[in-house]
Structures are given as structure tokens and as C-alpha cells.
């Protein structure tokens, strides 16, 4: 099978895709980008992903971007790994969670390290950054209540690519000034994830 190439940077949402590839037992080549030197903005990388962000997954059919899309692709490309629900409702429910993490939680977090995306004035940026802990608490209170509780994993009894995504985003809480212990189910989920060999390989 053709080897996949994953462009990633440590600490970003690309970690979720790397966990998924490890869980699937996929053959892939990880390519680390150095954000500190703005490697994601070089002409070479922009030729791969014009958005200048990670993750980007190069396949034999073309390049895919955006974490929810990549997670769905990995789950469907490697069905034997059973990383997504097989039924339509279950798959849509997983995508609902992915969409919330991508469009709401990630954006709430990004207002701290990336406030310059939304405002030029230092005082406006500082105001957004002060709001981040409250917004992240609100997001994770919802996750704690609605997306965890029916089993050890996001989808209940069955592990899925959604677990790596939640684990990755929950890992940002500390830097956002929020103690994960405020959310016992999220904290327990993160502990279970950290014990999985595929997660350990991805983090290494």
C-alpha cells in the first residue's frame, strides 16, 4: 500500500490524526514542521497546503487538510481497525463531535495564542485572551455533560478516532489556564488515552 505522508507540528490538532494513523496500523511518513521558524509559511509547504496550517495528509489521490476530514478518511480507509461507527447515525454523531471540537473549541482556544487573527489592536487582543479560560470551561462543561458518560470512550463502549481528537484538544486546557481536574470524565478519558500504545507512539 502506498505510504501516506502526514505534515504535523507538536501540540497542534495534527496530533489527533497521528494517533488515528497509529491506531489504524497505517504505513505513513511523519514530516514535522517547525512553527517557531514559520516553516508552515514557506513556499515549499504552501505548495502542499496553501492554508499554511497543519495537518496535511498526502495520499495517492491528492492532499487532504482539516482534522475532521482526515480522521474520517483514516477511519474509512482502514475499516478493519474499526475506528468509526459503521451505522449512518453513529458516524454522523462522531462527525458532530468533530465539528464541535473544530469550529467551537479550537477557535475558543486559538484566541489565546492566535489573537492577532481577529484583531490588530493590542488591547483588543488582550481582551480576547482574558476570555479564553471562561470560554474553554464552557466548552468542556458541555463535553463533560453531553459527550462523555455512556462508556469509557466518546462513542460509548467503542473506541474511535474521536477519542484522539478529544484527547488532543483537552491537552490544551493547561496552557489556557484551566485545570482538567475540573472535568472528572474528561480527565479520566485523557488518562485512559495516555495508556494506549498507539497514543504513546504518536506522542513519542
Secondary structure, DSSP 8 states (H G I E B T S, - for coil): ---EEEEE-TTSTHHHHHHHHHHHT--EEEEE--GGGTGGGSHHHHHH-TT--S-EEEETTEEEESHHHHHHHHHHHTGGG--S-SSHHHHHHHHHHHHHIIIIIHHHHHHHHTGGGT-SSHHHHHHHHHHHHHHHHHHHHHIIIIISSSSSBTBBTB--HHHHHHHHHHTTTTTTT--GGGSHHHHHHHHHHHTSHHHHHHH-
